[in-house]
């Protein structure tokens, strides 16, 4: 199981982020909360970038983002080299994101999953490992795309 993660949310994900902390505590996963610290409107790319850069730099093993749909945060996080952020709305999707895609950032859609579902998704994501094998060459291709000179 992962030991320390970067945690972040925008205003739409703030309340769910605060609830998720209980699940992380139960799992014994340490986290640094990168914000936001209230439900007041903020720009989600700022928080996605903080989490993604923490993961990319190696300071954190993985990351967890929460916004209204999960999509905006994932898009922003995936702009940071080495980050593979996945939106998950079920425990099965979360597990597959880790097992097949070696996702290192989970992005949760706060407006579409409740507290119980979020807890199960978090448990599934952080409780799953990359399977490697046939999936490894595909993940390596993602790295090649990141390093490509095609623009």
N, C-alpha and C positions, 0 to 999 in steps of 0.2 A: 504494500500500500504506500502511496505517496506520503511524504513526510511534511512538506511545506509548500503552500500554494499562494499565488497572488489572487486577490478577490476584488472585484469591482462591479459597480452598477451605475446606471443613470437614474434619473428621478423615477421612471416607471418601474424600475427593478429594485429601488431602495428597500421597500418593506420586505420583499421576498428575500433579498440579500441578508437582511437582519435575521430572518427566520432560519435561513440556511446555515448561519453560524452555529446554531444548536446542533445541527446534523454533523457539521465538521468537528465540533467539540466531541460529540459522541464517538466519532470515528477516530479520534486522536490525531486529526490532521491540523497542523498549525497553519495559520494564514496571516497575511498582512492585508488589512483592508485599505485599498487604494481610493476609496470613496465611491460614490458621493456620500455625504453625511446627512442628507435630508431629502424629502420628496420635492424640493424646489427644482424647477426646470434647469437642466444643464445640457451640455453637448456631449452625447455618448462617445464620440470618437476620442475625446480627451481621456476618458477612463479606460477605454479599450486599449489605447496606446500604452498607458502606464502598465497595465497588466501584461500586454503582449511583450513589451520591451523587457519586463522583468523575467519572463519566461525565455525569451530569445537570448538574453545575456547569461542565462544559467543561474541567476540568483534564486529563481523558483523552479521547482520541478515541473509544475503545471499551473494552469490558471482557471479561474471560474468567473464568468461574466453574466450579468443579469440585466436585461432590458425588456421592453414591452413585448417585442416579437422574437428577440434573440438574434435576429438577422443583422441589424445595423452594427451591433457589437462584433459579431463574427466577421462581417465584411471588413470593418476597420482593423480588427486584430490580425486578420489574414494578410494585411499589407506589410506586416513586420516579418522580415526574413526569419525563417525557422519556425514560425508559428503555424499550426494546423488547428484552427478553431472550428468546432462543429456545433451546430444548433441541434439540440436533442429535446424532444417532447415526450419521450417514453424511455424507460430503463433499457429496452432492447436497442433502441437507436443509440443511446449513450454507450452501451457495451460494444456495439459494432463499430462505433467511431474510434474507440480505443483499439479493439482487436484487429480491425482491418485497415484503418487509416492512420494509426498511431497519433490520433488527435491528442494535442497537449493542452488545449484550452476548451473547456465546456462553456457553451453559451445557452443560457436558459431563457425561454419566453415567458416572462412573469404573467402576462395577461392571458395565457392559454393553459397554464398548469397551476394547480393549487399547491398548498403547502405540503401535503402528503406525497403528491406526485413528484414535486421538486426533490424532496428528501430521497425518494427511491431512485430518481435519476442520478442524483449526486452519489449515492452509494454505488450504483452500477458503474458509473464512469470511473470513479476513483478506485473501485474494486476490481477493475478489469485491466489486463495487460495486453500490449501489442503481441500478436501471434507470430509475426515475422513470416518466414516461409514464403509462400506464393505472393503474399501481400507486400513483402519487402521491396521487390523491384518496382512496384507501383508507387510506393512512398518515395523511393529514390528518384523517380521521374518528377515528382513534385519539386524536389530540391533542384533538379536540372532546370526546370522551368524558372525557378526563382533566380538562378544564376545565369539565365539566358540573356544574350545581348539583344534579343528581339524586342523591339519597342514600337 
